[in-house]
Amino acid sequence: MMTIERATIADLPDVLALLNDAAAWLRSRGLDQWPHGFSAARIGPMIARGEVWLAREGGRAVGTVTISGEADPDFWTSAESRELAVYVSKLAVSRADVGVGLGALLLRWAVDYAARLGCDWARLDAWRTNAQLHVYYRRQGWEQVRIVSLPHRRSGALFQRPALPDLEAREAFTFAGALALPERPETFALVNGCHGYSGGAALLPRRPGQPVRKPLSPPARVIPSPGVPAGDPAGIRAIGQAVIADVTAARTCPP
Ligand SMILES: CC(C)(COP(=O)(O)OP(=O)(O)OC[C@H]1O[C@@H](n2cnc3c(N)ncnc32)[C@H](O)[C@@H]1OP(=O)(O)O)[C@@H](O)C(=O)NCCC(=O)NCCS
């Protein structure tokens, strides 16, 4: 079973390993992308801001992607920055898992996530001189917007895609137990059968990093789901989607 979750600081070693293995692979191919690799000092704050996502298969870290609501002012115009968009970066797949399209699936998941947030666009800036990477993004259906060349930046090949729902990509990654609601990082949903909760889906306030457990205080909102047996995976998924639909009814982009 493949899961995707917002990385916590406990996941930092796994995220760094994925990124730095990818950087080493790029160097081994003579590509000048990501020459210095990634440090805890750089990635830790992104994790703390809730921007880093980690995919696992059977517990093993297989891929990562970072999604931010902040447009890089070096690259995107102020008019573009005012549009509802997320910005995707630091996509990497474990070297043991390349060649099967996992990275492409993570990209699709990121676009679907943007749609769930109510955004109009998913955007990214790619390493400016890596033409093979530009071909890769075009093959994945991303439109090349322009190339921005700034002396102090080595990225700048800009791509975007309309943020449209992609249920297949969403379904490819199941959530483990509780459904983190990316729209509101401080909120998560407990659904039937998880952590002893039953009776529907409950939206609960939660601080980042706080463990998921049965609420002691009444939930902020309950979405009843009569007839769904506790622990039933299909039912849980259905409730989760109802929660997503309910929460995303209000456009909250950028996160
Ligand atoms: C980009 C990435 C996530 C794509 O994963 P994927 O969709 O599962 O696809 P694959 O890893 O099988 O790669 C597809 C093709 O793109 C090529 N490719 C991938 N990243 C590349 C890069 N940065 N530069 C040049 N070529 C690259 C692969 O060599 C492969 O080429 P091939 O079809 O000739 O064998 C993954 O290849 C990766 O981790 N790359 C290194 C990190 C990176 O460049 N991330 C994107 C920048 S934000």
The ligand as an SDF file (V2000), in Angstrom:
LIG
                    3D

 48 50  0  0  0  0  0  0  0  0999 V2000
   12.2160   13.5690  -11.9810 C   0  0  0  0  0  0  0  0  0  0  0  0
   11.7830   12.2540  -11.3790 C   0  0  0  0  0  0  0  0  0  0  0  0
   11.0300   12.4740  -10.0840 C   0  0  0  0  0  0  0  0  0  0  0  0
   10.8570   11.5810  -12.3900 C   0  0  0  0  0  0  0  0  0  0  0  0
   10.4480   10.3270  -11.9200 O   0  0  0  0  0  0  0  0  0  0  0  0
    9.6040    9.3460  -12.8820 P   0  0  0  0  0  0  0  0  0  0  0  0
    8.4260   10.0690  -13.4360 O   0  0  0  0  0  0  0  0  0  0  0  0
    9.3290    8.1290  -12.0710 O   0  0  0  0  0  0  0  0  0  0  0  0
   10.5170    9.0520  -14.1270 O   0  0  0  0  0  0  0  0  0  0  0  0
   11.9600    8.3660  -14.2480 P   0  0  0  0  0  0  0  0  0  0  0  0
   12.7510    8.5300  -13.0030 O   0  0  0  0  0  0  0  0  0  0  0  0
   11.7730    6.9790  -14.7360 O   0  0  0  0  0  0  0  0  0  0  0  0
   12.6250    9.2950  -15.3530 O   0  0  0  0  0  0  0  0  0  0  0  0
   12.0320    9.4580  -16.6400 C   0  0  0  0  0  0  0  0  0  0  0  0
   13.1150    9.8870  -17.6130 C   0  0  0  0  0  0  0  0  0  0  0  0
   13.5160   11.2340  -17.2840 O   0  0  0  0  0  0  0  0  0  0  0  0
   14.9160   11.2820  -17.0700 C   0  0  0  0  0  0  0  0  0  0  0  0
   15.1770   12.2500  -16.0200 N   0  0  0  0  0  0  0  0  0  0  0  0
   14.6080   12.3080  -14.7950 C   0  0  0  0  0  0  0  0  0  0  0  0
   15.0870   13.3560  -14.0980 N   0  0  0  0  0  0  0  0  0  0  0  0
   15.9720   13.9660  -14.9020 C   0  0  0  0  0  0  0  0  0  0  0  0
   16.7940   15.0860  -14.7540 C   0  0  0  0  0  0  0  0  0  0  0  0
   16.7710   15.8280  -13.6440 N   0  0  0  0  0  0  0  0  0  0  0  0
   17.5900   15.4270  -15.7790 N   0  0  0  0  0  0  0  0  0  0  0  0
   17.6080   14.7120  -16.9280 C   0  0  0  0  0  0  0  0  0  0  0  0
   16.8480   13.6240  -17.1300 N   0  0  0  0  0  0  0  0  0  0  0  0
   16.0440   13.2560  -16.1210 C   0  0  0  0  0  0  0  0  0  0  0  0
   15.2800    9.8670  -16.6450 C   0  0  0  0  0  0  0  0  0  0  0  0
   16.6530    9.5940  -16.8830 O   0  0  0  0  0  0  0  0  0  0  0  0
   14.3810    9.0430  -17.5320 C   0  0  0  0  0  0  0  0  0  0  0  0
   14.9400    8.9830  -18.8290 O   0  0  0  0  0  0  0  0  0  0  0  0
   14.7690    7.6830  -19.7400 P   0  0  0  0  0  0  0  0  0  0  0  0
   13.2990    7.5790  -20.0040 O   0  0  0  0  0  0  0  0  0  0  0  0
   15.5720    8.0210  -20.9410 O   0  0  0  0  0  0  0  0  0  0  0  0
   15.3040    6.5640  -18.9340 O   0  0  0  0  0  0  0  0  0  0  0  0
   12.9700   11.3070  -11.0580 C   0  0  0  0  0  0  0  0  0  0  0  0
   13.5950   10.9090  -12.2580 O   0  0  0  0  0  0  0  0  0  0  0  0
   14.0080   11.9330  -10.1950 C   0  0  0  0  0  0  0  0  0  0  0  0
   14.0130   11.7450   -8.9840 O   0  0  0  0  0  0  0  0  0  0  0  0
   14.9380   12.6980  -10.8270 N   0  0  0  0  0  0  0  0  0  0  0  0
   16.0210   13.3810  -10.1010 C   0  0  0  0  0  0  0  0  0  0  0  0
   15.5110   14.5840   -9.3720 C   0  0  0  0  0  0  0  0  0  0  0  0
   14.9130   15.6260  -10.2900 C   0  0  0  0  0  0  0  0  0  0  0  0
   15.4830   15.9850  -11.3120 O   0  0  0  0  0  0  0  0  0  0  0  0
   13.7410   16.1390   -9.8910 N   0  0  0  0  0  0  0  0  0  0  0  0
   13.0330   17.1450  -10.6630 C   0  0  0  0  0  0  0  0  0  0  0  0
   13.5210   18.5120  -10.3800 C   0  0  0  0  0  0  0  0  0  0  0  0
   12.4770   19.3740   -9.2710 S   0  0  0  0  0  0  0  0  0  0  0  0
  1  2  1  0
  2  3  1  0
  2  4  1  0
  2 36  1  0
  4  5  1  0
  5  6  1  0
  6  7  2  0
  6  8  1  0
  6  9  1  0
  9 10  1  0
 10 11  2  0
 10 12  1  0
 10 13  1  0
 13 14  1  0
 14 15  1  0
 15 16  1  0
 15 30  1  0
 16 17  1  0
 17 18  1  0
 17 28  1  0
 18 19  1  0
 18 27  1  0
 19 20  2  0
 20 21  1  0
 21 22  1  0
 21 27  2  0
 22 23  1  0
 22 24  2  0
 24 25  1  0
 25 26  2  0
 26 27  1  0
 28 29  1  0
 28 30  1  0
 30 31  1  0
 31 32  1  0
 32 33  2  0
 32 34  1  0
 32 35  1  0
 36 37  1  0
 36 38  1  0
 38 39  2  0
 38 40  1  0
 40 41  1  0
 41 42  1  0
 42 43  1  0
 43 44  2  0
 43 45  1  0
 45 46  1  0
 46 47  1  0
 47 48  1  0
M  END
$$$$
